[in-house]
Amino acid sequence: MDYLSLIKQPIGKELDDFITLFNNSLTHDDGLLSQVLTHIRQRGGKRMRPILILLTAKNYGDVSHVTQHAAVGLELLHTASLVHDDVVDESGERRGQASVNATYNNKVAVLVGDYILSTALLSVAKTGNQRIVEYLAELGRTLAAGEILQLSNIQNQVISEEVYYQVINQKTAALFEACAAIGAISAGASDKEIKKAAKFGQTLGLMFQIRDDIFDYYDSKEIGKPTGNDMTEGKLTLPVIYALNNTDFESMHTLARKVKEGTINQDEIAVLVEFTKQQGGIEYAEQRMQEFSKICMDYINSSVKEKAIKDALTAYVDYVIERKY
């Protein structure tokens, strides 16, 4: 099924307007800055987060200039955080394309990330909506706190689902939560409706990150990272956490400790990945996604009236679960 076409169907023109506004905000006359911004624009992506803002706004009213500037601001904030994250993680690729730090260098990447962040603030200021400005500013703090929590968690010898969810709540779920909430705010939704939309977005974000984490247990050129890349970076994600906490293989716990210490090699990662698959880690993670999916569908069935938007958001949920990259 072509989920993306179904998702975009109710907001085709609005999405085109967003892309024009977003690309214009990432354009500059200066030589090096212009080159780097062009490099980032070419990455494009599927625009899942701004699409969520637009769909949510349309569910509660209309997509206005407030919605559009808020969507651009949020996508720019997200883009800046990715540029900075690649520096922190020393990543050479982002979704199959060379990262900014790999193409240029860390100094350029940090400065361009700062430039994009400032552009995000300028864009969200154009909404003239104090609540949206505060929401975006708080999101920036949450994303940074999530990255710091993830770094500190690498040193934590306790392997728990609770800590895993704390990290992905701040790193990913908060972003989707903000999309849905800001979309609702921009359309004049009530506080009760905004709260429900935010919960829907947060749950979508949890599903999105779990699917991303499952990808790491398989080789894929589309994803742009090798199997076990998270483990190479010292991260233990939901599938392996489940496998470790539901078996007594001391040798695997030893390997997990080596992941956190940064001393594990590729052969050992391959063993840990295979162990995770054999012990049902992937199935468990997929089961958790299905549980979150039910929460999302409860919201859609109770809070979305128009059929086209209901179909689009249902396709969105299905896409998050079924996507291949």
PEWORA-V902212 format. One record per pair of residues at least 24 apart in sequence whose C-alpha atoms are under 8 Angstrom apart, sorted by sequence separation. I is the first residue (numbers start at 1). J is the second residue. D is the distance in whole Angstrom. If there is no record, write none. Layout:
# PEWORA-V902212
i	j	d
I	J	D
I	J	D
This chain:
# PEWORA-V902212
i	j	d
50	74	8
146	170	5
147	171	7
177	201	4
213	237	6
235	259	7
236	260	8
293	317	7
50	75	7
84	109	7
145	170	7
146	171	5
176	201	5
177	202	4
213	238	7
214	239	7
234	259	5
235	260	7
49	75	7
83	109	6
84	110	6
176	202	6
177	203	8
233	259	8
234	260	5
83	110	7
143	170	6
144	171	8
175	202	8
232	259	7
234	261	7
142	170	6
143	171	5
173	201	7
174	202	6
176	204	7
177	205	7
210	238	7
231	259	6
234	262	6
84	113	6
142	171	7
143	172	8
173	202	5
176	205	5
233	262	7
83	113	6
173	203	7
175	205	7
232	262	7
143	174	8
173	204	7
174	205	7
290	321	8
80	112	8
81	113	7
142	174	7
143	175	8
173	205	4
232	264	7
240	272	8
243	275	8
244	276	8
247	279	8
289	321	7
80	113	5
169	202	8
172	205	6
173	206	5
232	265	8
240	273	8
243	276	5
79	113	8
80	114	7
172	206	7
232	266	8
139	174	7
15	51	7
80	116	6
139	175	7
169	205	8
172	208	8
173	209	8
240	276	5
243	279	6
79	116	7
80	117	6
169	206	7
172	209	6
232	269	8
239	276	6
243	280	7
168	206	7
231	269	7
239	277	8
243	281	5
15	54	8
77	116	7
139	178	7
242	281	6
11	51	8
14	54	7
76	116	6
77	117	5
241	281	8
76	117	7
168	209	7
228	269	6
239	280	8
240	281	6
136	178	7
228	270	7
239	281	4
242	284	7
8	51	7
11	54	7
76	119	7
77	120	6
135	178	7
238	281	7
239	282	5
11	55	7
76	120	5
10	55	8
75	120	8
228	273	7
239	284	7
73	119	7
74	120	7
239	285	6
73	120	4
135	182	8
238	285	6
72	120	7
73	121	6
14	63	7
73	122	8
18	68	6
22	72	6
73	123	5
74	124	8
132	182	6
21	72	7
72	123	7
73	124	5
72	124	8
18	71	8
70	123	7
132	185	7
18	72	7
22	76	8
43	97	7
69	123	6
70	124	5
131	185	8
132	186	8
69	124	6
217	273	6
69	126	6
70	127	6
69	127	6
40	100	8
66	126	7
67	127	8
39	100	8
66	127	5
65	127	7
66	128	8
70	132	7
74	136	7
81	143	8
66	129	8
73	136	8
77	140	7
36	100	7
214	282	7
214	285	8
164	237	7
164	238	7
37	112	8
210	285	7
211	286	8
36	112	8
210	286	8
159	236	8
161	238	7
211	289	8
33	112	7
210	289	7
154	234	6
161	241	7
154	235	6
160	241	7
161	242	8
207	288	8
159	241	6
207	289	5
206	289	8
150	235	8
160	245	8
207	292	7
159	245	8
206	292	8
207	293	8
204	292	7
203	292	6
204	293	8
26	116	8
203	293	8
203	295	7
204	296	7
203	296	7
25	119	7
200	295	7
200	296	6
78	175	8
200	299	7
157	257	7
197	299	8
223	325	5
157	260	8
196	299	7
222	325	6
156	260	8
74	179	8
155	260	6
154	260	5
155	261	7
154	261	8
71	179	8
211	320	7
211	321	7
215	325	7
70	182	7
208	320	6
204	317	7
207	320	7
208	321	7
212	325	8
207	321	7
67	182	8
67	183	6
204	320	8
67	186	5
66	186	6
67	187	7
64	186	7
63	186	8
64	187	8
52	176	8
56	180	6
60	184	6
63	187	7
59	184	8
62	187	6
96	221	7
49	175	8
53	179	5
57	183	4
61	187	5
96	222	6
49	176	7
52	179	6
53	180	5
56	183	5
57	184	5
60	187	6
61	188	7
95	222	7
96	223	6
97	224	7
52	180	6
53	181	8
55	183	8
56	184	6
57	185	8
60	188	7
61	189	8
95	223	5
96	224	4
50	179	7
53	182	7
54	183	6
57	186	6
58	187	7
60	189	6
95	224	5
96	225	7
49	179	6
53	183	4
57	187	5
94	224	7
95	225	8
52	183	8
53	184	8
93	224	6
93	225	7
56	197	8
89	233	7
59	304	6
59	305	8
59	306	7
59	309	7
58	309	8
55	309	7
55	313	8
10	308	6
9	308	8
10	309	6
10	312	7
9	312	7
7	311	8
8	312	7
6	311	7
7	312	4
6	312	6
7	313	7
7	315	6
6	315	7
7	316	6
4	315	8
3	315	6
4	316	8
3	316	7
3	318	8
4	319	8
3	319	6
